[in-house]
Amino acid sequence: MKDQFSIHKMKKEDMPYVLKIERQSFKDPWTEGMFEKEVGSDFYVVKRGENIVGYGGFIAVFEEADLINIAVSPLFRRKKIGSYLLNFLIKKAKEKGVEEIKLEVRESNKIAQMFYKKHGFLEIGKRKGYYKDEDAIVMACVLK
Ligand SMILES: CC(C)(COP(=O)(O)OP(=O)(O)OC[C@H]1O[C@@H](n2cnc3c(N)ncnc32)[C@H](O)[C@@H]1OP(=O)(O)O)[C@@H](O)C(=O)NCCC(=O)NCCS
C-alpha cells in the first residue's frame, strides 16, 4: 500500500480533483469555498502517483476531534485506501493529544457506518434533522 499510495496535506491546486470525488460521493457536496478553508489545516489527500484518489481531515479542539470528511474515488473503493487514510488521520490526531474522535454520518449510509465500525467507532447517538433530508448517526472512537 505505502509503495503505491501516499498521503499529503491538501493544497489549493488539489481542489478540482477533490471536488470531483466529493460530487461523486455525496448528495450535498461541499463547495470549493468550504474546502479552501481547510487548506493548511489537518486535511489530507491520498495520491496514487500524481492522481488524487481520496481525501479526508479532522478538526481537533483540545482532546476531542471531529472527522469532517472522508471519501475515496468510486473507482478505487474497497481497496483499503479509506482504511489507510483513516489510520493516518487517527495517528495525526493522537500526535495532537486527541483522545476521542467523533463524526456524523447519514443514517442511510450503511457502507460508511460499516467502515467506521470496522475501525473501532461505535454509534453513540442520533442528530435529528442534521441533514436537510435525513438524520445523522453520531459515532465515536476512543483512541488508545
Ligand atoms: C466509506 C469509504 C470512505 C470507505 O473507503 P474504502 O477505501 O472503500 O474502504 P476500505 O477498502 O478501506 O474498507 C474497509 C472496511 O470497510 C467496510 N466496507 C467498505 N466498503 C464496504 C462496502 N461497500 N460494503 C460493505 N463493507 C464495506 C468493510 O468492513 C471493509 O473491510 P473489508 O474490505 O476487509 O471487508 C468509501 O466507501 C467512500 O468514499 N464512500 C463515499 C463517501 C462517504 O460515504 N464517506 C463517509 C462520510 S461520513
The ligand as an SDF file (V2000), in Angstrom:
LIG
                    3D

 48 50  0  0  0  0  0  0  0  0999 V2000
  -16.6130    4.9440    3.2380 C   0  0  0  0  0  0  0  0  0  0  0  0
  -15.4180    4.9210    2.2830 C   0  0  0  0  0  0  0  0  0  0  0  0
  -14.5190    6.1290    2.5430 C   0  0  0  0  0  0  0  0  0  0  0  0
  -14.6100    3.6130    2.5260 C   0  0  0  0  0  0  0  0  0  0  0  0
  -13.4070    3.6500    1.7610 O   0  0  0  0  0  0  0  0  0  0  0  0
  -12.7780    2.3200    1.1030 P   0  0  0  0  0  0  0  0  0  0  0  0
  -11.4040    2.6420    0.6750 O   0  0  0  0  0  0  0  0  0  0  0  0
  -13.7090    1.8180    0.0420 O   0  0  0  0  0  0  0  0  0  0  0  0
  -12.8150    1.3300    2.3490 O   0  0  0  0  0  0  0  0  0  0  0  0
  -11.8080    0.1110    2.6970 P   0  0  0  0  0  0  0  0  0  0  0  0
  -11.4580   -0.6320    1.4460 O   0  0  0  0  0  0  0  0  0  0  0  0
  -10.6810    0.6380    3.4820 O   0  0  0  0  0  0  0  0  0  0  0  0
  -12.7730   -0.7930    3.5860 O   0  0  0  0  0  0  0  0  0  0  0  0
  -12.5110   -1.1210    4.9520 C   0  0  0  0  0  0  0  0  0  0  0  0
  -13.6880   -1.8720    5.5120 C   0  0  0  0  0  0  0  0  0  0  0  0
  -14.8680   -1.0540    5.4960 O   0  0  0  0  0  0  0  0  0  0  0  0
  -16.0350   -1.8760    5.1970 C   0  0  0  0  0  0  0  0  0  0  0  0
  -16.5540   -1.5510    3.8660 N   0  0  0  0  0  0  0  0  0  0  0  0
  -16.0380   -0.6550    2.9800 C   0  0  0  0  0  0  0  0  0  0  0  0
  -16.7910   -0.6200    1.8590 N   0  0  0  0  0  0  0  0  0  0  0  0
  -17.7940   -1.5150    2.0450 C   0  0  0  0  0  0  0  0  0  0  0  0
  -18.8860   -1.9360    1.2320 C   0  0  0  0  0  0  0  0  0  0  0  0
  -19.0850   -1.4400    0.0000 N   0  0  0  0  0  0  0  0  0  0  0  0
  -19.7270   -2.8690    1.7420 N   0  0  0  0  0  0  0  0  0  0  0  0
  -19.5470   -3.3860    2.9790 C   0  0  0  0  0  0  0  0  0  0  0  0
  -18.4970   -3.0390    3.8030 N   0  0  0  0  0  0  0  0  0  0  0  0
  -17.6470   -2.0970    3.3300 C   0  0  0  0  0  0  0  0  0  0  0  0
  -15.5160   -3.3150    5.1780 C   0  0  0  0  0  0  0  0  0  0  0  0
  -15.5760   -3.7910    6.5220 O   0  0  0  0  0  0  0  0  0  0  0  0
  -14.0830   -3.1170    4.7230 C   0  0  0  0  0  0  0  0  0  0  0  0
  -13.2290   -4.1820    5.0800 O   0  0  0  0  0  0  0  0  0  0  0  0
  -13.1340   -5.4890    4.1270 P   0  0  0  0  0  0  0  0  0  0  0  0
  -12.9310   -4.9920    2.7220 O   0  0  0  0  0  0  0  0  0  0  0  0
  -11.9420   -6.2350    4.6750 O   0  0  0  0  0  0  0  0  0  0  0  0
  -14.4280   -6.2190    4.2880 O   0  0  0  0  0  0  0  0  0  0  0  0
  -15.9030    4.8970    0.7850 C   0  0  0  0  0  0  0  0  0  0  0  0
  -16.8770    3.8890    0.6350 O   0  0  0  0  0  0  0  0  0  0  0  0
  -16.4750    6.2170    0.2980 C   0  0  0  0  0  0  0  0  0  0  0  0
  -15.7530    7.0920   -0.1720 O   0  0  0  0  0  0  0  0  0  0  0  0
  -17.8180    6.3680    0.4090 N   0  0  0  0  0  0  0  0  0  0  0  0
  -18.4790    7.5910   -0.0660 C   0  0  0  0  0  0  0  0  0  0  0  0
  -18.2060    8.7620    0.8500 C   0  0  0  0  0  0  0  0  0  0  0  0
  -18.6950    8.5010    2.2660 C   0  0  0  0  0  0  0  0  0  0  0  0
  -19.7780    7.9800    2.4960 O   0  0  0  0  0  0  0  0  0  0  0  0
  -17.8720    8.9050    3.2380 N   0  0  0  0  0  0  0  0  0  0  0  0
  -18.1710    8.8140    4.6420 C   0  0  0  0  0  0  0  0  0  0  0  0
  -18.8970   10.0200    5.0520 C   0  0  0  0  0  0  0  0  0  0  0  0
  -19.3180   10.0340    6.7620 S   0  0  0  0  0  0  0  0  0  0  0  0
  1  2  1  0
  2  3  1  0
  2  4  1  0
  2 36  1  0
  4  5  1  0
  5  6  1  0
  6  7  2  0
  6  8  1  0
  6  9  1  0
  9 10  1  0
 10 11  2  0
 10 12  1  0
 10 13  1  0
 13 14  1  0
 14 15  1  0
 15 16  1  0
 15 30  1  0
 16 17  1  0
 17 18  1  0
 17 28  1  0
 18 19  1  0
 18 27  1  0
 19 20  2  0
 20 21  1  0
 21 22  1  0
 21 27  2  0
 22 23  1  0
 22 24  2  0
 24 25  1  0
 25 26  2  0
 26 27  1  0
 28 29  1  0
 28 30  1  0
 30 31  1  0
 31 32  1  0
 32 33  2  0
 32 34  1  0
 32 35  1  0
 36 37  1  0
 36 38  1  0
 38 39  2  0
 38 40  1  0
 40 41  1  0
 41 42  1  0
 42 43  1  0
 43 44  2  0
 43 45  1  0
 45 46  1  0
 46 47  1  0
 47 48  1  0
M  END
$$$$
